[in-house]
Amino acid sequence: MFVNIVRYPAVKPGSDAAFREWFVESNEAYARFPGFIRRRLLIPREGGTYAAVVEHDSFDSFMAMHNSDTQKELREKVMPLLEGKPEPGFFEVVEGGVPAASIGKSGE
């Protein structure tokens, strides 16, 4: 699995609702791409700026979405809402982990 963690710059004053609406709209558009798993918006507990976790089945499926006209149009739509450019970080999942609900259970 491929993961992109995006750190967004500050949202311009008065644009928070529009940014969140854009995030929902862009999720709906990106969900139509093969290999897309999910995308979640995060906000820090102690202040700061938004981040997003984007999951794809592979780097290639992510890049197909990333290089699409859809992504270009959505990027152009969000940039006026932000104080700068988003900063991506790219990761490959090496360990899936254990779901928290299963820790401490026996006999499964």
N, C-alpha and C positions, 0 to 999 in steps of 0.2 A: 504494500500500500504506500502511496505517496501523499505527503502532507505539506501544505503550504500554510505557514503562520504569517499573517499579514498584520503589521502594526500600522494603524492609521495615525496620521497627524491630527492635531486638534481640529474639531469641527468648528466652522465659523459661527460666531454668535447668531442665534436665531435660526440656525439650520439643522438642529438636532433631529427634529421630527422628520424633515425632508431626508436626512441621511438614513434614518431608520426605515423610512418608506422605500428608499432606493435599495437598501439591503434586502428587504423582502422581495421587491421586484427582481433584483438581480439573482437572488436564489432561485426564483421560479424559472428564470431564463437559463441559468446554468444547469438546473436539474434535468433539462432536456438533452444534455450532452452525454454520449456514451462514456461510461467509466466514472462519472460523477457519483460520489457517495453521499456527502453532505457538506454543509458550510454553516458554521455557527458564529454569531457575533458575541464577543466578550467585552466586558468593561471591568477595569480593576476595582477592587474593593476599597482601595485607599486613594481614589482619585487618579487622574491620568486620562489617557486616550483609549479609544476602542482598539480591539484586535479581532481578528477572525481566524478561525481554523477551517481550512479547506481540505477535504479528503477526496482523493481519487484512487481508482484501482491501480494506476500506474503513472509514471512521469509522462509517458507519451499521451495518455488521455488528458492529463492536465494541460499539456502544451497545445493540444488540439483546441481545447476550450480557450486557453490563454491567447492564442494567436488568431482567434476568430473575429469576424466582424461584430458579432454580438458583444464580445468582451470590449472591443474598441468603443462601441457606442455607449455601453454602460460606464466605461471609464470616463468618457467625455462628459457624461451626465453627472458623475459624482465629483469630479475635480473642482468645480466652482463652489462646492460645499465645504471644501477642506482648506486648511492653512498651508498645506504642502503636499508632498507625494507620499503615498503609502510605501512602506518598506517590507518587502517579502523575505521570508526565510524558507528554505526548501529542505525537506527531510524525507528519508525513507524509514518506514517502520521496521524495526529489527526484532521487536518482541511485542506480542499482543497484550501481555499482562493477564491478570486474573481479575474478573469482575469483583468488586467489593462485596456484593451480596453473597458470594460463594466462599469468602474467607471465613474460616472457622467451622464450616459445615463438614461433616464426615459421612462416609458411606455413599457418596455420589459417584 
